């Protein structure tokens, strides 16, 4: 297989994994992943990303603190920024609904079973069992362009992880509990949470990991201009 095809296969094999094995990830591998991702482009080479790596007791404390808040006072915690629109519309509404129905179908969660849905959502705050949690933060004084740069960096983290045989799940769910994340990480006031990410090896027997999301055909979102 040539290098180009190998890289394209790597990209298309990346999926958001929602059940991980507990096997630890060596620090050398984590550093290798992040160092490679840090070659992502950024406007005037500002490199706006800051990563907090949680393993062991630190990971467990973060998970315990946020799970407690989720169980007891979730309504008191609000997203710090709008990750999603206030109201979904087409075609985004249908895509959102489909991935939800497909995932719940694999998990055996019936429509309207709010308790089971809540339990599935709670798994976010356990990093889906992954041994490594990554928290991405940014200086809130940076502009929107730096957030665009951040997306390229995070994609590079996920692809570098795949190259080393690991899987990931980027998680916007952590944004709701940004105050607790801030306390746990002892973040200065000028830093804000972008999102979290689970990192580890996928559990091959987990039903959730059979989910393969659909992608829109190019004709839906690409226009070629030649004249």
ZIVEN-V38061 format. One record per residue. N is the residue number from 1. RES is the residue in one letter. OMEGA is omega in degrees with one decimal (999 if undefined). Layout:
# ZIVEN-V38061
N/RES/OMEGA
N/RES/OMEGA
This chain:
# ZIVEN-V38061
1/X/-179.7
2/X/-174.7
3/X/-178.8
4/X/-179.6
5/X/178.5
6/X/-180.0
7/X/178.5
8/X/177.2
9/X/178.3
10/X/-179.6
11/X/-176.1
12/X/178.3
13/X/179.3
14/X/177.3
15/X/174.7
16/X/-175.7
17/X/-175.7
18/X/172.6
19/X/-174.5
20/X/170.6
21/X/-178.0
22/X/-176.1
23/X/-179.3
24/X/176.3
25/X/-179.6
26/X/179.8
27/X/-179.9
28/X/178.0
29/X/178.6
30/X/179.9
31/X/179.6
32/X/179.2
33/X/-176.0
34/X/179.4
35/X/178.1
36/X/-179.3
37/X/-177.7
38/X/172.3
39/X/176.9
40/X/-179.0
41/X/173.7
42/X/-177.3
43/X/-176.4
44/X/176.3
45/X/-179.7
46/X/178.3
47/X/-171.1
48/X/-174.3
49/X/172.9
50/X/-173.3
51/X/172.8
52/X/-177.1
53/X/-178.1
54/X/174.7
55/X/174.0
56/X/-175.7
57/X/179.8
58/X/176.5
59/X/-177.7
60/X/178.4
61/X/178.8
62/X/-179.0
63/X/-178.3
64/X/-178.2
65/X/-177.6
66/X/176.5
67/X/177.2
68/X/178.6
69/X/179.0
70/X/-177.4
71/X/-168.9
72/X/-173.6
73/X/-175.1
74/X/-177.0
75/X/-178.8
76/X/-177.5
77/X/-177.9
78/X/175.5
79/X/179.7
80/X/177.2
81/X/-176.6
82/X/175.8
83/X/179.8
84/X/175.9
85/X/177.9
86/X/179.3
87/X/-179.5
88/X/179.2
89/X/-175.9
90/X/5.8
91/X/-172.2
92/X/179.3
93/X/-178.6
94/X/178.8
95/X/180.0
96/X/-179.5
97/X/-176.9
98/X/-178.7
99/X/177.1
100/X/179.2
101/X/-178.1
102/X/-179.5
103/X/-179.6
104/X/176.6
105/X/178.4
106/X/-178.5
107/X/-179.8
108/X/180.0
109/X/-177.7
110/X/178.1
111/X/178.7
112/X/179.5
113/X/-173.3
114/X/-179.3
115/X/-180.0
116/X/177.4
117/X/178.7
118/X/179.6
119/X/178.6
120/X/179.2
121/X/179.9
122/X/-179.3
123/X/174.2
124/X/-171.7
125/X/169.3
126/X/-175.9
127/X/-179.5
128/X/178.6
129/X/-179.3
130/X/-179.7
131/X/-177.6
132/X/171.9
133/X/177.2
134/X/174.9
135/X/-177.8
136/X/-179.4
137/X/-178.0
138/X/173.7
139/X/-173.3
140/X/177.3
141/X/179.7
142/X/-177.0
143/X/-177.7
144/X/179.0
145/X/179.2
146/X/175.3
147/X/174.7
148/X/177.4
149/X/-178.1
150/X/178.1
151/X/177.6
152/X/178.2
153/X/-178.4
154/X/175.1
155/X/179.1
156/X/175.4
157/X/-177.1
158/X/179.6
159/X/177.4
160/X/176.9
161/X/178.1
162/X/-179.0
163/X/-179.9
164/X/175.5
165/X/179.5
166/X/177.8
167/X/-175.3
168/X/168.8
169/X/175.0
170/X/-170.1
171/X/174.1
172/X/-175.5
173/X/-178.1
174/X/-175.8
175/X/179.7
176/X/-175.6
177/X/-175.8
178/X/-180.0
179/X/178.8
180/X/177.1
181/X/179.3
182/X/180.0
183/X/-177.8
184/X/-177.5
185/X/-177.4
186/X/-177.8
187/X/171.6
188/X/-176.0
189/X/-176.1
190/X/177.1
191/X/177.1
192/X/-179.3
193/X/173.5
194/X/175.0
195/X/175.9
196/X/177.7
197/X/174.1
198/X/-178.3
199/X/177.9
200/X/177.3
201/X/-177.4
202/X/172.5
203/X/-175.0
204/X/-176.9
205/X/-176.3
206/X/-179.3
207/X/-177.2
208/X/-176.5
209/X/173.6
210/X/-179.7
211/X/173.7
212/X/-176.8
213/X/178.8
214/X/174.5
215/X/-179.7
216/X/176.3
217/X/-177.4
218/X/-177.8
219/X/-179.0
220/X/-174.0
221/X/-179.7
222/X/172.3
223/X/178.4
224/X/178.1
225/X/-177.4
226/X/-178.4
227/X/999
